[in-house]
Amino acid sequence: MKKLKIATMVIMALLLILTIVSLLLGGFMPLFSIAFGLLFAYYILVYGLIYLTNKIGKMIFRYVAIALFFLPILWSLWDWENLLNFLLQGIHLDMK
């Protein structure tokens, strides 16, 4: 779980940087900062679950934390456009 905790911290740092940079850019890039900010908040919750898992020590929570960690990553690899459409409810970007 220590490796997962470190990986979550790295992803949170990258998402924080992406959120700040996309806010500073012009055009429609601040829209992406909303998506990056939501993913950042999601990984904060995953980090909290990992922290609680280390305190509780139940195996089912470890499997749930691992699944929740990899869910957005796999979803973005599968279909990045759908992930953005889900995060930006009401703003549908057509990337075709």
C-alpha positions in Angstrom: 0.0 0.0 0.0 3.0 2.3 0.4 3.6 2.3 -3.3 0.0 3.0 -4.0 0.1 5.9 -1.5 3.2 7.4 -3.2 1.7 6.9 -6.7 -1.5 8.7 -5.5 0.6 11.6 -4.2 2.5 11.9 -7.5 -0.8 11.9 -9.5 -2.2 14.5 -7.1 0.8 16.7 -7.6 0.6 16.4 -11.4 -3.1 17.2 -11.4 -2.6 20.2 -9.2 0.1 21.5 -11.6 -2.2 20.8 -14.6 -5.1 22.6 -12.9 -3.0 25.7 -12.1 -1.4 25.8 -15.6 -4.7 25.3 -17.4 -6.2 28.1 -15.4 -3.5 30.5 -16.4 -3.8 29.7 -20.1 -6.4 31.5 -22.2 -9.1 30.3 -24.5 -11.1 27.4 -23.4 -8.3 25.8 -21.4 -9.9 26.9 -18.0 -12.6 24.3 -18.9 -10.0 21.6 -18.7 -9.0 23.0 -15.3 -12.5 22.0 -14.0 -11.9 18.4 -15.1 -8.4 18.3 -13.7 -9.7 19.8 -10.4 -12.4 17.2 -10.2 -9.8 14.5 -10.8 -7.6 16.1 -8.1 -10.5 16.0 -5.6 -11.2 12.4 -6.6 -7.6 11.4 -5.9 -7.7 13.2 -2.5 -10.6 11.0 -1.6 -8.6 7.9 -2.8 -5.6 9.0 -0.7 -7.9 9.3 2.3 -9.2 5.8 1.7 -5.7 4.5 1.4 -4.8 6.3 4.7 -7.8 4.7 6.4 -7.0 1.3 4.9 -3.6 1.5 6.6 -5.3 2.3 9.9 -8.0 -0.4 9.6 -6.0 -3.1 7.9 -8.9 -4.9 6.2 -8.1 -6.6 2.9 -11.4 -5.6 1.2 -10.6 -1.9 1.6 -7.2 -2.5 -0.1 -8.9 -4.0 -3.1 -11.4 -1.2 -3.3 -8.6 1.4 -3.0 -6.6 -0.2 -5.8 -9.7 -0.4 -8.0 -10.6 3.2 -7.3 -7.0 4.3 -8.0 -6.9 2.6 -11.5 -10.5 3.4 -12.5 -9.9 6.9 -14.0 -6.6 5.9 -15.5 -8.1 3.0 -17.4 -11.1 5.0 -18.4 -8.9 7.7 -19.8 -6.9 5.1 -21.7 -10.0 3.6 -23.1 -11.9 6.7 -24.1 -10.4 10.1 -23.1 -13.2 12.1 -24.8 -15.9 10.3 -22.8 -14.1 10.9 -19.5 -13.9 14.6 -20.3 -17.6 14.7 -21.2 -18.4 13.0 -17.9 -16.3 15.5 -15.9 -17.6 18.5 -17.8 -21.3 17.9 -17.6 -23.1 19.9 -20.2 -20.1 20.9 -22.2 -19.6 18.2 -24.8 -16.3 18.5 -26.7 -16.2 16.8 -30.1 -12.6 15.8 -30.7 -13.2 14.1 -34.0 
